[in-house]
């Protein structure tokens, strides 16, 4: 059973959602699992996707929106190809993470939470990456960089261009 949402020609994103729902189930207990897989497939969870999922799972849109906005692993905005997460926890901040963040903002011409115009980089701040002994640290696509200074920023960006 698929959702009756949309036009006669179904958006390919919705076809993918239907496939995920058929695999996992439409019961509300599968909501987070479905959201994770949909975000992995689509990159983010925009409003129209949330609306489609609400109808397809017979769950109020407000509940889906509440889950998406509560958990930090979900995003309603597109994420760049390379996600840069800079730790601003106490150890990292004391050792210069703020300066490193400012340098990324300057070189990428974005603020925290934004994605570069070319879609390559999304700049984020986080509270702890669990590598305080390497402070200051950041993570790019799962790769951790430690003992950084603002002078390291250009080299890190260059590795992912």
Buried (B, 14 or more C-beta within 10 A) or exposed (E): EEBEBBEEEBBEBBEBBBEBBEEBEBEEEBBBEBBBBBBEEBBBBBEEBBBBBBEBBEBEBEEBBEBBEEEEEBBBEEBBBBBBBBBBBEBBBEBBBBBBBEBBBEBBEBEBEBBBEEEBBBBBBBEEBEBBEBBBBBBBEEEBBBEBEBEBBEEBBEEBE
